Amino acid sequence: MNSAPIGIYDSGLGGLSVWREVQRVLPGESLVYLGDGKNCPYGSRSREEIVRLAGQAVAELVARGCKMIVVACNTATAAAIGFLRDQYAPLPIVGMEPAVKPACLATRSGVVGVLATERSLDGDLFRRTARRYGRGIEIVAVPGTGFVELVENNRETTPEAEAVVRRAVEPMLARGADQIVLGCTHYPFLRPVLERIVAGRNVGIIDPSPAVARRVGQLLDRYDLHAEAGHRPVYEFLTFADEQYRLRLEEKVLNVG
Ligand code: DGL
C-alpha cells in the first residue's frame, strides 16, 4: 500500500485525456499532472531535446514523491521512455502505446489510419509496432499537423479545426481506412470534429488512453502500490509555463472530466 500520488506528464494539455481515464479507473488515487506548456509542442523537436525536456519533467514529479509515472505523451514516450526507465529504475514508468494492434485486429477493409506527431511517426516504437501487427495491412500514417496548436489554443470546435482535421484524414479515407488511431494524447479533444468528418462511413476511432489507465491499475496491483483504504485523493496541476496556463489545465480537466 502506498498513498503517494501518481505523476502524469505531457507536453501540455493533451495528457489530460489520459488523466481523465486514470481518474475514472482509479478514483482512490491522488494524481499530480504536469503539463509542460512552456515547450509545447514537442512534435517536431529533435529526439535529444525531447529526452532533455522529459528528463526535467519526470525529475520534478519524482521530487514530489510520485510512486509511479505515466508519460501521457506519445512523442515523449517514443523519444525518451528507455532513458527515463534507466534513469529512474526501479520506479514504474508507463508510456503510451501507438494503438496499432487493436486497429489491425479490428479492421475489415485491411487499411488502418494513424494520426500522430511527426516525431512519433518517425520513431522506432511506431515502426516496430507497425511491423509487428501490420502484416498484410496497409497503414496510412499522417502527421496531425496543427492539431496540437488547435487544442492548446482552445480552438477544437471551430470551423478551422474541422478543415485542419479533414485535410489529414481525407487521404486515409480515400485509401479505404476503416480504423483511425489517435496516436497523440491531444487528439481525443478533436474527436467530436473527427466523428463529424467520418459520420456514416462506419469508421472506428481508437484512443489508447483507457488501455493505458488499465495498465496503470495492473502495475499498482503488481507492486502493491494502491492507495490505502480511506485515502482522500488530491489532484494537483503543475506546469513550466505560467499560472494562467496552470489554471487552464484545471479548467480543461473539469470540462472533460
Ligand atoms: N500530446 C503529445 C503526444 O501525445 C505531444 C504533442 C506535442 O507536443 O507535439 O504526442
Boltz pocket constraint, residues with backbone or C-beta under 6 A from the ligand:
constraints:
  - pocket:
      binder: B
      contacts: [[A, 10], [A, 11], [A, 12], [A, 14], [A, 15], [A, 39], [A, 40], [A, 41], [A, 42], [A, 43], [A, 44], [A, 72], [A, 73], [A, 74], [A, 75], [A, 76], [A, 117], [A, 120], [A, 148], [A, 183], [A, 184], [A, 185], [A, 186]]
      max_distance: 6.0
